[in-house]
Amino acid sequence: MILDSESRLPGSAEVARLLGISQVTLRTWEQRYGIGAGRREDNGRRRYTEEDIQRLRRMRALQAQGSSARDAARLVLTRSAAQATAGTRSARLVDAAEALDLAAVAGMLDDALVTLGVAATWTEIVAPVLSSLGANWTIHGERSVMTAEWALATAASAALDRYTTPEKASPGRRPVLLACGPAEGHDLPVKMLTAALRDHGAPALYLGGPVSVDVVRELTARFDPTDVVIWSIASHSADIALLKLLHDNGVPVRPAGPGWSGLPVVGEPAPASFLGALEAFGG
């Protein structure tokens, strides 16, 4: 959200809609806990800066995690939530995922997205926790680990849907389109990358699960993207024929993910690392 003058700062109604809460709740948080609008117009109307909105987001996320309004406000004001170490967050997230405590997992992910941003949430918390869960299969059994991984991946995808990405993209800037290869069922990394690009001000559109060639061509013609990223985590979902067909039709395809490893190169492969891809597509 780019705000270049006080008159364009959002008011209470807009912020309430953004956060999914009532204006009464906004006023209550400000009156009781001192978390609210940082600016007022001469007529008394509240105006909210980006910093105000981030604090309110953190307040809401902490309450979703189970904190009382008073405790959430204290954490926000002292920035304790933002200062929690990645190791502490990860340990708590592992425990919650293995216990299948979906509410706790959701709350921790909401908090992480608000306080750390999408990129750090993925690289410092979610991806390491998924890896840690996978390493625990000899202890807890493969079926239990798969269930915990499902719980975390499902909760992370839902948290991304709830997360409101700041509107930082420059008007007229060409977007990046991201989609999954055929039969690809593990879309969390590319969904995270899409949200991280938006978090960094780059316009990006995730097309959902596998989409048809005709849809990709139509969207390419309409949006004129700089890149069309086709994600595959395993070889069974890496369709070279599809990639070649898109490439031959002028679609600027970029294969991404380990599923393309060892296959013929069509288009320029995306960087292998998450942060490398974020830099390449968000530049």
PyMOL commands that set and color helices and strands:
alter all, ss='L'
color gray80, all
select helices_A, chain A and resi 6-8+12-19+23-33+50-64+69-78+80-83+86-98+102-116+118-135+137-140+142-162+188-199+213-223+235-237+240-248+258-260+274-282
alter helices_A, ss='H'
color red, helices_A
select strands_A, chain A and resi 39-40+46-47+176-180+204-206+227-231+253-256
alter strands_A, ss='S'
color yellow, strands_A
deselect
rebuild
show_as cartoon
